[in-house]
Amino acid sequence: MNILGISAFYHDSAAALIQDGRIVAAAQEERFSRIKHDYRFPQHAIDYCLKEGGIGADRLDYVTFYDKPLLKFERLLETYLSFAPAGFRSFMEAMPLWLKQKLHLPREMDKGLKHLYKGRYVFTEHHESHAASAFFPSPFEEAAILTLDGVGEWATASYGHGKGNRIDVTHEMHFPHSLGLLYTAFTYYCGFKANSGEYKLMGLAPYGEPKYKDLIMRELVDIKADGSIRMNMRYFNYCQGLTMTSPAFHALFEGEPRPPESKLTQREMDIAASIQWVTEEIMLRASNHVHKETGSRNLVLAGGVALNCVGNGRILREGPFERIWIQPAAGDAGGALGAALFVWHQLLNHPRTPRSELDGQDGSLLGPSYPMEEVRSILDRCGAKYHYIADENELVDAVASAIADEKVVGHMAGRMEFGPRALGCRSIIGDARSPRMQSVMNLKVKFRESFRPFAPCVLREHVHEYFDMRPNEDSPYMLLVAPVREDKRVPLNGDGKDLFGIEKLKQLRSVVPAITHVDYSARVQTVDPVRHARMHKIMSRFKEKTGCPVIINTSFNVRSEPIVCSPSDAYRCFMACDMDVLVVENFIMHKSEQKQMSEEEIKEYLAQFQLD
């Protein structure tokens, strides 16, 4: 049986294909269209999923959409009417897309499936899709479920319980009160793009002090014991306007929103630290409550807020659950997968057998891969000068040596990841021991803000030696932040203790400085030989050479560019930045051997991506 899941028309549109209950393929439209957070109908992603499954649309048994558009439209109408006439402009801006596409989803999907699909369309609720995406692929037979995001139809958060092949979402929190929208309001206020720059705000928080947390909790949001919230809407403008925050908000924080790309000040860092503190408090209270209500030892999470890996790490370390599992595509893209799994298990009552040692997500390697000869053909068309290394051990040794020599390496191999994190198959990797690597990668390779931290990859069998985590504790999807162990830290000298804000970057803080954030935290990805066989080999060889089981892993893209998908994407990105080495499957390319791009060509390449 073939089930296609679709999410679209808000942000991060995606498609996923289930065949007889097995996840065969899942991908975001942005990787094919090369438009970050592409919200449009995921035509390319659907075409890829069907190709991967070896079927045409005529062989689909069910097609399911990840939310209920009519319910969402009802919420929009009621909201606009409540604030009329204040929301007229925003209403008029939203209507064309609704009238042309969103209210005619069966027609749009018919068109996208070339009128070959003759079955029924199934519409699941938004948080039902998130809950299904969190529980069904998880390694647990039973688990508490918590979903937190901006907004679906009316729900902004939900919890319940999953067991066997059933989920039961029992409680919801409703719009306009929303942890996701609260965080996005501060993202906007600090000068980052809403629904895109939230992870930057999280990365900025450690530079500041949570000076405003009491003000936020006194004026903006009432946090209940169960983690639900009630927001003072006087301070927000997203119900009726085109901005997230209101003049009252700006008066409360004594200033207008920071203009995008302007200089960051200590004030933005303190505000970021404050809202991050409040967010973690809400996440902890919510998870404690869900544990009390369900009595489960396991927790699964999804929804955009579940990408707040600092909060996730605190739930794991300080919360009551023994194990947690987070959907790697926790945002709306994962809704496509959740909707398809919901149909298979919940509606059609097919059994579910959890994989207790791993999970059902297969390392989230659900995107396209490219056979060796196709790679060769693409590289030839690009005019690349490459070395083909047939022997895997020889290739692994060459990559490990390059990293040990402080080279920045682009690595593309196997299937593309589903979700916002690159996990080794579309990654830029480097030496975590290098004091200069954080700055080099941010400014010369990624062309992004200098304050942003890089994440570590660590061999799973050594995770407890470098981070405050249990031996062999899994974090395969880079969704948990943990402190660097005390014995790996470097004592601050006299000058370092007095540094503030961005100046903190000047101080070495551990034996792996390139991945140690200024508060000694790190967003950990564990690498094991089953999910990521080649990366495990590369890192094991690197450890043999250097004694270090940790490397840097960041997504293979420049700022605002979607992560690369194809070999040609990878080669263009490699040539446009200061990366030293590119590996695509078994082909190695050195920058010094390539015909260099002119400055104009590089500018033209970078200009096609709108700053996020």
VEXDREN-2710 file (C-alpha; in Angstrom, 1 decimal):
% VEXDREN-2710
k/r/px/py/pz
1/MET/0.0/0.0/0.0
2/ASN/1.3/3.4/-1.0
3/ILE/0.5/6.6/1.1
4/LEU/1.8/10.0/0.2
5/GLY/1.9/12.8/2.8
6/ILE/2.0/16.4/1.9
7/SER/2.7/19.6/3.8
8/ALA/2.5/23.0/2.1
9/PHE/1.4/26.6/1.9
10/TYR/2.9/27.9/5.2
11/HIS/6.6/27.2/5.3
12/ASP/8.9/24.3/4.7
13/SER/6.6/22.4/2.3
14/ALA/7.5/18.7/1.9
15/ALA/6.4/15.3/0.8
16/ALA/6.8/11.8/2.3
17/LEU/6.0/8.3/0.9
18/ILE/5.1/5.3/3.0
19/GLN/5.0/1.8/1.4
20/ASP/3.4/-0.9/3.5
21/GLY/4.2/1.1/6.6
22/ARG/7.8/1.7/5.8
23/ILE/9.1/5.2/5.3
24/VAL/10.6/5.1/1.8
25/ALA/11.3/8.7/1.1
26/ALA/10.8/12.2/2.5
27/ALA/12.2/15.6/1.4
28/GLN/11.6/19.3/1.6
29/GLU/10.8/21.3/-1.5
30/GLU/13.5/23.8/-0.8
31/ARG/16.2/21.4/-1.5
32/PHE/15.1/21.1/-5.1
33/SER/13.8/24.6/-5.8
34/ARG/16.8/26.2/-4.0
35/ILE/14.5/28.6/-2.2
36/LYS/14.9/28.4/1.6
37/HIS/11.7/27.5/3.5
38/ASP/9.9/27.2/0.2
39/TYR/6.1/27.2/1.1
40/ARG/4.8/26.4/-2.4
41/PHE/3.2/23.1/-3.4
42/PRO/6.0/20.5/-3.1
43/GLN/5.9/19.3/-6.7
44/HIS/9.6/18.4/-6.9
45/ALA/9.5/16.7/-3.5
46/ILE/6.5/14.6/-4.6
47/ASP/8.1/13.7/-7.9
48/TYR/11.2/12.6/-6.1
49/CYS/9.2/10.5/-3.5
50/LEU/7.3/8.7/-6.3
51/LYS/10.5/8.0/-8.2
52/GLU/12.2/6.7/-5.1
53/GLY/9.2/4.4/-4.5
54/GLY/9.2/3.2/-8.1
55/ILE/5.6/4.2/-8.6
56/GLY/3.4/6.7/-10.4
57/ALA/0.6/8.7/-8.9
58/ASP/-1.9/6.2/-10.2
59/ARG/-0.6/3.6/-7.8
60/LEU/-1.1/5.7/-4.7
61/ASP/-3.7/4.3/-2.3
62/TYR/-4.1/7.4/-0.1
63/VAL/-2.9/11.0/-0.3
64/THR/-3.0/12.9/2.9
65/PHE/-2.5/16.6/3.8
66/TYR/-1.0/17.6/7.1
67/ASP/-3.7/20.0/8.4
68/LYS/-7.3/21.0/7.9
69/PRO/-7.4/24.2/5.7
70/LEU/-11.0/25.0/6.4
71/LEU/-10.5/25.0/10.1
72/LYS/-7.5/27.2/9.6
73/PHE/-9.5/29.5/7.5
74/GLU/-12.1/29.7/10.2
75/ARG/-9.5/30.8/12.6
76/LEU/-8.2/33.4/10.3
77/LEU/-11.7/34.8/9.7
78/GLU/-12.6/34.9/13.4
79/THR/-9.3/36.5/14.2
80/TYR/-9.7/39.2/11.6
81/LEU/-13.3/39.9/12.6
82/SER/-12.3/40.2/16.2
83/PHE/-9.8/42.9/15.4
84/ALA/-11.7/44.6/12.5
85/PRO/-11.0/47.0/11.0
86/ALA/-7.4/46.9/12.4
87/GLY/-6.5/43.8/10.6
88/PHE/-7.9/44.7/7.2
89/ARG/-4.5/45.2/5.5
90/SER/-3.1/41.9/6.7
91/PHE/-6.4/40.2/5.8
92/MET/-6.2/41.5/2.2
93/GLU/-2.6/40.4/1.9
94/ALA/-3.4/36.8/3.1
95/MET/-6.5/36.3/0.9
96/PRO/-5.1/35.9/-2.6
97/LEU/-3.2/32.7/-1.6
98/TRP/-6.2/31.4/0.2
99/LEU/-8.6/32.1/-2.6
100/LYS/-6.3/30.8/-5.4
101/GLN/-4.9/27.7/-3.7
102/LYS/-5.4/27.0/0.0
103/LEU/-9.2/26.7/-0.3
104/HIS/-8.9/24.5/-3.3
105/LEU/-6.4/21.9/-2.1
106/PRO/-8.0/18.8/-3.8
107/ARG/-7.8/20.7/-7.1
108/GLU/-4.2/21.7/-6.4
109/MET/-3.2/18.2/-5.4
110/ASP/-5.1/16.7/-8.5
111/LYS/-3.0/19.0/-10.6
112/GLY/0.3/18.2/-8.8
113/LEU/-0.5/14.4/-9.2
114/LYS/-1.2/15.0/-12.9
115/HIS/-4.9/13.8/-12.4
116/LEU/-3.7/10.2/-12.1
117/TYR/-4.7/9.7/-8.5
118/LYS/-8.3/8.7/-8.2
119/GLY/-8.5/8.0/-4.4
120/ARG/-9.7/10.1/-1.6
121/TYR/-7.8/12.9/0.1
122/VAL/-7.4/12.7/3.9
123/PHE/-6.9/15.8/6.0
124/THR/-5.4/15.3/9.4
125/GLU/-5.2/18.0/12.1
126/HIS/-1.9/19.9/12.3
127/HIS/-0.9/18.8/15.8
128/GLU/-2.2/15.3/15.1
129/SER/0.4/15.2/12.3
130/HIS/3.1/16.5/14.6
131/ALA/2.1/13.9/17.3
132/ALA/2.1/11.1/14.7
133/SER/5.5/12.2/13.4
134/ALA/6.9/12.1/16.9
135/PHE/5.5/8.8/18.2
136/PHE/5.2/6.4/15.2
137/PRO/8.9/6.5/14.1
138/SER/10.2/6.6/17.7
139/PRO/11.9/3.6/19.3
140/PHE/9.2/3.3/22.1
141/GLU/6.3/0.9/22.5
142/GLU/4.6/3.6/24.5
143/ALA/5.4/7.2/25.3
144/ALA/4.0/10.6/26.4
145/ILE/3.6/13.0/23.5
146/LEU/4.2/16.7/23.6
147/THR/3.9/19.0/20.6
148/LEU/4.8/22.7/20.6
149/ASP/4.8/25.1/17.7
150/GLY/3.5/28.5/16.4
151/VAL/0.0/27.6/15.3
152/GLY/-1.9/25.0/13.3
153/GLU/-5.6/25.3/12.9
154/TRP/-6.4/26.6/16.4
155/ALA/-4.0/24.5/18.5
156/THR/-0.5/25.9/19.3
157/ALA/0.5/23.0/21.6
158/SER/-0.9/19.6/22.6
159/TYR/-0.1/16.6/24.6
160/GLY/-1.3/13.0/24.9
161/HIS/-0.1/9.4/24.9
162/GLY/1.0/6.9/22.3
163/LYS/0.9/3.1/22.6
164/GLY/1.4/0.4/20.0
165/ASN/-0.2/1.7/16.8
166/ARG/-2.4/4.4/18.4
167/ILE/-1.9/8.0/19.5
168/ASP/-4.4/9.8/21.7
169/VAL/-4.0/13.6/21.8
170/THR/-6.0/14.6/24.8
171/HIS/-5.3/18.3/25.5
172/GLU/-4.6/21.4/23.4
173/MET/-3.6/25.0/24.0
174/HIS/-5.2/27.4/21.5
175/PHE/-4.3/30.5/19.5
176/PRO/-3.3/33.3/20.1
177/HIS/-1.5/31.9/23.1
178/SER/1.5/30.2/21.7
179/LEU/5.1/29.5/22.8
180/GLY/6.2/29.3/19.2
181/LEU/4.7/32.7/18.4
182/LEU/6.1/34.2/21.6
183/TYR/9.6/33.1/20.6
184/THR/9.1/34.3/17.0
185/ALA/8.0/37.7/18.3
186/PHE/11.4/38.1/20.1
187/THR/13.2/36.7/17.0
188/TYR/11.6/39.5/15.0
189/TYR/12.3/42.1/17.6
190/CYS/16.0/41.2/17.7
191/GLY/16.2/41.7/14.0
192/PHE/16.1/38.2/12.7
193/LYS/13.6/36.8/10.2
194/ALA/10.4/35.4/11.7
195/ASN/9.9/31.6/11.0
196/SER/13.5/31.4/10.0
197/GLY/15.9/33.1/12.4
198/GLU/14.7/31.4/15.7
199/TYR/17.8/29.2/15.8
200/LYS/20.0/32.4/15.6
201/LEU/18.2/33.8/18.6
202/MET/18.9/30.6/20.5
203/GLY/22.6/30.8/19.4
204/LEU/22.8/34.4/20.6
205/ALA/21.3/33.8/24.0
206/PRO/24.6/32.5/25.7
207/TYR/26.2/35.9/25.1
208/GLY/23.7/37.7/27.3
209/GLU/22.2/37.7/30.8
210/PRO/18.5/36.9/31.3
211/LYS/17.9/40.4/32.7
212/TYR/14.4/40.7/31.3
213/LYS/13.0/37.3/32.3
214/ASP/11.0/38.7/35.3
215/LEU/9.7/41.6/33.1
216/ILE/8.6/39.0/30.4
217/MET/6.8/36.9/33.0
218/ARG/5.3/39.9/34.7
219/GLU/4.0/41.7/31.6
220/LEU/4.0/39.5/28.6
221/VAL/3.1/35.9/29.6
222/ASP/1.5/34.2/32.5
223/ILE/3.0/30.7/32.8
224/LYS/0.8/28.1/34.5
225/ALA/2.1/25.2/36.5
226/ASP/1.2/22.8/33.7
227/GLY/3.3/24.8/31.2
228/SER/0.3/26.3/29.4
229/ILE/0.6/30.1/28.9
230/ARG/-1.6/33.1/28.6
231/MET/-0.1/36.0/26.7
232/ASN/-1.0/39.7/27.1
233/MET/-2.0/40.4/23.6
234/ARG/-1.6/44.2/24.1
235/TYR/2.1/43.6/23.4
236/PHE/1.7/41.6/20.2
237/ASN/0.6/42.5/16.7
238/TYR/0.4/39.2/14.8
239/CYS/-3.4/38.8/15.1
240/GLN/-4.2/42.0/13.3
241/GLY/-1.0/43.4/11.8
242/LEU/2.0/42.7/9.6
243/THR/4.5/42.7/12.4
244/MET/5.0/40.4/15.4
245/THR/5.3/43.0/18.1
246/SER/3.2/46.1/19.0
247/PRO/4.2/49.7/20.0
248/ALA/3.4/48.7/23.6
249/PHE/6.1/45.9/23.3
250/HIS/8.6/48.4/22.0
251/ALA/7.8/50.9/24.8
252/LEU/8.3/48.1/27.4
253/PHE/11.7/47.2/26.0
254/GLU/12.5/50.9/25.4
255/GLY/13.3/50.7/21.7
256/GLU/12.1/49.9/18.2
257/PRO/12.9/46.4/16.8
258/ARG/16.6/46.0/15.7
259/PRO/16.9/46.6/11.9
260/PRO/18.0/43.4/10.2
261/GLU/21.8/43.2/9.5
262/SER/22.5/46.1/11.9
263/LYS/25.1/45.7/14.7
264/LEU/24.1/43.4/17.5
265/THR/24.4/45.0/21.0
266/GLN/24.5/43.6/24.5
267/ARG/20.8/44.5/24.7
268/GLU/19.7/42.0/22.0
269/MET/21.9/39.4/23.7
270/ASP/20.3/40.0/27.0
271/ILE/16.8/39.9/25.5
272/ALA/17.7/36.6/23.7
273/ALA/19.0/35.1/27.0
274/SER/15.8/36.2/28.7
275/ILE/13.3/34.7/26.2
276/GLN/15.4/31.6/26.0
277/TRP/15.3/31.3/29.8
278/VAL/11.5/31.7/29.8
279/THR/11.1/29.2/26.9
280/GLU/13.1/26.6/28.8
281/GLU/11.0/27.2/31.9
282/ILE/7.8/26.6/29.9
283/MET/9.2/23.5/28.2
284/LEU/10.3/22.0/31.6
285/ARG/6.9/22.7/33.2
286/ALA/5.0/21.3/30.3
287/SER/7.1/18.1/30.2
288/ASN/6.8/17.7/34.0
289/HIS/3.1/18.0/33.7
290/VAL/2.8/15.5/30.8
291/HIS/4.9/13.0/32.8
292/LYS/2.5/13.4/35.8
293/GLU/-0.5/12.9/33.6
294/THR/0.7/9.9/31.6
295/GLY/3.1/8.2/34.0
296/SER/5.3/7.3/31.0
297/ARG/9.1/6.9/31.2
298/ASN/9.5/8.0/27.6
299/LEU/8.7/11.3/25.9
300/VAL/8.4/12.2/22.2
301/LEU/8.5/15.7/20.9
302/ALA/7.6/17.5/17.7
303/GLY/6.5/20.9/16.4
304/GLY/8.9/23.8/15.6
305/VAL/9.7/24.5/19.3
306/ALA/11.1/21.0/19.6
307/LEU/14.0/22.3/17.4
308/ASN/15.0/24.3/20.5
309/CYS/17.8/21.8/21.4
310/VAL/18.9/23.8/24.5
311/GLY/15.4/23.3/26.0
312/ASN/15.4/19.6/24.8
313/GLY/18.7/19.0/26.6
314/ARG/17.3/20.5/29.9
315/ILE/14.2/18.2/29.6
316/LEU/16.5/15.2/29.3
317/ARG/18.9/16.2/32.1
318/GLU/16.5/17.8/34.5
319/GLY/13.1/16.4/33.6
320/PRO/11.5/13.2/34.9
321/PHE/11.7/11.1/31.7
322/GLU/14.3/8.4/31.2
323/ARG/14.4/8.7/27.5
324/ILE/13.3/11.3/24.9
325/TRP/13.0/11.1/21.2
326/ILE/12.5/14.1/18.9
327/GLN/11.3/14.0/15.4
328/PRO/14.3/15.2/13.3
329/ALA/12.0/17.1/11.0
330/ALA/10.1/18.6/13.9
331/GLY/8.7/21.6/12.0
332/ASP/6.0/21.6/9.4
333/ALA/8.0/19.5/6.9
334/GLY/7.7/16.6/9.3
335/GLY/3.9/17.0/9.2
336/ALA/3.9/15.4/5.8
337/LEU/5.5/12.3/7.3
338/GLY/3.3/12.3/10.4
339/ALA/0.1/12.6/8.3
340/ALA/1.1/9.6/6.2
341/LEU/2.0/7.5/9.3
342/PHE/-1.3/8.5/10.9
343/VAL/-3.2/7.1/8.0
344/TRP/-1.3/3.8/8.0
345/HIS/-1.4/3.1/11.7
346/GLN/-4.3/5.0/13.2
347/LEU/-6.9/5.1/10.4
348/LEU/-6.1/1.8/8.8
349/ASN/-5.1/0.1/12.0
350/HIS/-1.9/-1.5/10.8
351/PRO/0.3/-2.8/13.6
352/ARG/3.5/-1.1/14.5
353/THR/6.8/-2.7/15.7
354/PRO/9.2/-0.2/17.2
355/ARG/12.9/-0.6/16.7
356/SER/14.0/-0.3/20.3
357/GLU/17.8/0.0/19.6
358/LEU/17.5/2.5/16.8
359/ASP/14.2/4.0/15.6
360/GLY/12.0/4.0/12.5
361/GLN/13.5/7.1/10.9
362/ASP/16.6/5.3/9.4
363/GLY/19.0/8.1/10.5
364/SER/16.5/10.5/8.7
365/LEU/18.4/9.6/5.5
366/LEU/15.3/9.7/3.4
367/GLY/16.3/12.0/0.5
368/PRO/17.9/11.5/-2.9
369/SER/21.2/9.8/-3.5
370/TYR/23.3/9.7/-6.7
371/PRO/24.9/6.6/-8.2
372/MET/28.7/6.8/-8.8
373/GLU/28.4/7.1/-12.6
374/GLU/25.8/9.8/-12.4
375/VAL/28.1/11.7/-10.0
376/ARG/31.0/11.4/-12.5
377/SER/28.8/12.6/-15.3
378/ILE/27.6/15.6/-13.4
379/LEU/31.1/16.6/-12.2
380/ASP/32.3/16.3/-15.8
381/ARG/29.6/18.7/-17.0
382/CYS/30.7/21.1/-14.2
383/GLY/34.3/21.0/-15.4
384/ALA/35.5/19.6/-12.1
385/LYS/39.0/18.2/-11.7
386/TYR/38.6/15.2/-9.5
387/HIS/40.4/12.1/-8.2
388/TYR/38.4/8.9/-8.1
389/ILE/39.3/6.7/-5.1
390/ALA/37.6/3.3/-5.4
391/ASP/38.9/1.9/-2.2
392/GLU/36.8/3.0/0.8
393/ASN/39.6/2.8/3.3
394/GLU/41.9/4.9/1.2
395/LEU/39.2/7.5/0.7
396/VAL/38.4/7.6/4.5
397/ASP/42.1/8.0/5.2
398/ALA/42.4/10.9/2.8
399/VAL/39.4/12.7/4.3
400/ALA/40.6/12.2/7.9
401/SER/44.1/13.5/6.9
402/ALA/42.6/16.6/5.4
403/ILE/40.6/17.3/8.5
404/ALA/43.7/16.8/10.7
405/ASP/45.6/19.2/8.5
406/GLU/42.9/21.9/9.3
407/LYS/41.3/21.7/5.9
408/VAL/37.6/22.6/5.5
409/VAL/36.0/19.6/3.8
410/GLY/32.6/19.5/2.1
411/HIS/31.2/16.0/2.3
412/MET/28.3/14.6/0.3
413/ALA/27.6/10.9/0.3
414/GLY/24.5/8.7/0.3
415/ARG/21.0/9.9/0.9
416/MET/20.1/13.5/1.8
417/GLU/18.9/14.1/5.3
418/PHE/15.2/14.9/6.0
419/GLY/15.0/17.8/8.5
420/PRO/16.9/21.0/9.0
421/ARG/20.1/19.4/10.2
422/ALA/23.0/18.0/8.1
423/LEU/24.1/14.8/9.7
424/GLY/27.2/13.9/7.7
425/CYS/25.7/13.3/4.2
426/ARG/25.4/16.9/3.2
427/SER/27.9/18.4/5.7
428/ILE/30.9/20.7/6.0
429/ILE/33.3/19.1/8.4
430/GLY/36.5/20.3/10.1
431/ASP/38.9/20.0/13.1
432/ALA/37.2/20.8/16.3
433/ARG/40.5/21.2/18.1
434/SER/41.5/24.2/15.9
435/PRO/41.2/27.6/17.7
436/ARG/40.7/29.4/14.3
437/MET/38.2/27.1/12.7
438/GLN/35.0/28.7/14.2
439/SER/36.0/32.1/12.7
440/VAL/37.2/30.7/9.4
441/MET/34.0/28.6/8.8
442/ASN/31.7/31.5/9.8
443/LEU/33.2/34.3/7.8
444/LYS/35.0/32.6/4.9
445/VAL/33.0/29.5/4.2
446/LYS/29.5/30.1/5.4
447/PHE/29.5/33.9/5.1
448/ARG/27.3/34.2/8.2
449/GLU/27.2/36.0/11.5
450/SER/30.4/35.6/13.6
451/PHE/28.5/34.9/16.8
452/ARG/27.0/31.6/15.6
453/PRO/28.4/28.4/17.1
454/PHE/29.2/25.2/15.3
455/ALA/28.0/21.8/16.4
456/PRO/30.2/18.8/17.2
457/CYS/30.0/15.3/15.8
458/VAL/31.3/12.8/18.3
459/LEU/31.8/9.0/18.0
460/ARG/28.9/7.7/20.1
461/GLU/31.2/5.4/22.1
462/HIS/33.1/8.5/23.4
463/VAL/30.2/10.9/24.0
464/HIS/30.5/10.7/27.7
465/GLU/34.2/11.5/27.7
466/TYR/33.6/15.0/26.2
467/PHE/30.1/16.0/27.1
468/ASP/27.8/15.6/30.2
469/MET/25.9/12.7/28.7
470/ARG/25.6/9.0/29.7
471/PRO/27.8/6.4/28.1
472/ASN/26.6/5.6/24.5
473/GLU/23.7/8.0/24.9
474/ASP/22.1/8.6/21.5
475/SER/21.8/12.1/20.0
476/PRO/21.9/11.1/16.3
477/TYR/19.8/14.0/15.0
478/MET/21.7/16.9/16.7
479/LEU/18.7/18.0/18.7
480/LEU/20.2/17.9/22.2
481/VAL/22.5/20.5/23.8
482/ALA/24.8/19.3/26.5
483/PRO/27.6/21.0/28.5
484/VAL/31.2/20.2/27.6
485/ARG/32.7/18.2/30.5
486/GLU/34.6/20.1/33.2
487/ASP/37.8/18.1/32.6
488/LYS/37.8/19.2/28.9
489/ARG/37.5/22.9/29.7
490/VAL/40.4/25.3/29.7
491/PRO/40.6/27.6/32.7
492/LEU/39.9/31.2/31.8
493/ASN/42.8/33.6/32.3
494/GLY/42.3/36.9/34.0
495/ASP/41.3/38.8/31.0
496/GLY/38.9/36.2/29.8
497/LYS/36.8/36.4/32.9
498/ASP/35.9/40.0/32.2
499/LEU/34.8/39.7/28.6
500/PHE/31.3/40.5/27.6
501/GLY/29.1/39.8/24.6
502/ILE/30.8/38.9/21.3
503/GLU/34.2/39.5/23.0
504/LYS/33.7/36.2/24.7
505/LEU/34.6/34.5/21.4
506/LYS/38.2/35.5/21.9
507/GLN/38.6/33.2/24.8
508/LEU/39.6/29.5/24.3
509/ARG/37.2/27.5/26.5
510/SER/38.0/23.8/25.9
511/VAL/40.3/21.3/24.2
512/VAL/37.7/21.4/21.3
513/PRO/37.3/25.2/21.1
514/ALA/35.7/25.3/17.6
515/ILE/32.5/23.6/18.9
516/THR/32.4/25.0/22.5
517/HIS/29.9/27.8/22.8
518/VAL/30.6/30.7/25.2
519/ASP/28.6/29.1/27.9
520/TYR/30.5/25.8/27.5
521/SER/27.5/24.2/25.7
522/ALA/27.5/22.2/22.5
523/ARG/24.7/20.9/20.2
524/VAL/25.8/17.2/20.1
525/GLN/25.4/14.7/17.3
526/THR/26.5/11.2/18.1
527/VAL/27.7/9.1/15.2
528/ASP/27.3/5.3/15.2
529/PRO/28.4/2.7/12.6
530/VAL/24.8/1.7/11.7
531/ARG/23.2/5.0/10.8
532/HIS/26.3/6.8/9.4
533/ALA/28.8/4.1/8.4
534/ARG/31.2/6.3/6.4
535/MET/31.2/9.2/8.9
536/HIS/31.9/6.7/11.6
537/LYS/34.9/5.4/9.7
538/ILE/36.2/8.9/8.9
539/MET/36.0/10.0/12.5
540/SER/37.5/6.7/13.8
541/ARG/40.4/7.2/11.4
542/PHE/40.7/10.9/12.5
543/LYS/40.8/9.7/16.1
544/GLU/43.6/7.2/15.3
545/LYS/45.6/10.1/13.8
546/THR/44.9/12.7/16.5
547/GLY/43.4/11.0/19.6
548/CYS/40.3/13.2/19.2
549/PRO/36.8/11.6/18.5
550/VAL/35.2/15.0/17.9
551/ILE/34.9/17.0/14.7
552/ILE/32.9/20.0/13.5
553/ASN/29.8/19.3/11.5
554/THR/27.8/22.1/9.9
555/SER/25.3/22.1/7.0
556/PHE/26.7/22.1/3.5
557/ASN/25.5/25.5/2.3
558/VAL/26.3/29.2/2.6
559/ARG/24.1/31.6/4.5
560/SER/20.5/31.6/3.3
561/GLU/21.1/28.8/0.9
562/PRO/19.2/25.6/1.3
563/ILE/21.4/22.6/2.1
564/VAL/22.9/21.2/-1.1
565/CYS/21.0/18.3/-2.7
566/SER/22.8/17.3/-5.9
567/PRO/26.5/17.0/-6.8
568/SER/26.1/20.1/-9.0
569/ASP/24.7/22.0/-5.9
570/ALA/27.7/20.8/-3.9
571/TYR/30.3/21.8/-6.5
572/ARG/28.9/25.3/-7.0
573/CYS/28.8/25.9/-3.3
574/PHE/32.4/24.5/-2.9
575/MET/33.6/26.9/-5.6
576/ALA/31.9/30.0/-4.2
577/CYS/33.5/29.8/-0.8
578/ASP/36.8/29.1/0.9
579/MET/36.3/25.4/1.3
580/ASP/39.5/23.5/0.7
581/VAL/38.3/20.0/-0.3
582/LEU/35.1/18.5/-1.7
583/VAL/34.2/14.9/-1.4
584/VAL/31.2/13.6/-3.4
585/GLU/30.8/9.9/-3.0
586/ASN/34.2/8.5/-4.0
587/PHE/35.4/11.6/-5.9
588/ILE/37.8/14.0/-4.2
589/MET/38.4/17.6/-5.4
590/HIS/41.0/20.1/-4.2
591/LYS/40.2/23.8/-4.5
592/SER/43.7/24.5/-5.7
593/GLU/43.2/22.2/-8.8
594/GLN/40.0/23.8/-9.9
595/LYS/39.4/26.7/-12.3
596/GLN/38.6/29.5/-9.8
597/MET/35.4/31.5/-10.0
598/SER/35.8/35.2/-10.5
599/GLU/34.6/37.6/-7.8
600/GLU/31.7/38.6/-10.0
601/GLU/30.7/35.0/-10.4
602/ILE/30.9/34.5/-6.6
603/LYS/28.8/37.6/-6.0
604/GLU/26.2/36.5/-8.5
605/TYR/26.0/33.1/-6.8
606/LEU/25.6/34.5/-3.3
607/ALA/23.1/37.1/-4.5
608/GLN/20.5/34.5/-5.6
609/PHE/19.8/33.7/-1.9
610/GLN/17.7/36.2/0.0
611/LEU/19.2/36.8/3.4
612/ASP/17.5/35.0/6.2
END
